[in-house]
């Protein structure tokens, strides 16, 4: 009888270990999916911000082109040494 109980306990221990291992693997997989989803969301947000920044830089550069700069009158006296 003791031998049967020892075998049952050993089988039960192995099944319990397998169940806990499977639970751990599934939990890690669920967390990985959640982390990947959040990472993709942040990547999309980052791309959107980069696009906005690029647009702002192009607009700023477009407003300050050298061709658009108006020369100020030369108020220096030409006969005075610099």
Beta strands, then each sheet from edge to edge (+ up, - down):
end
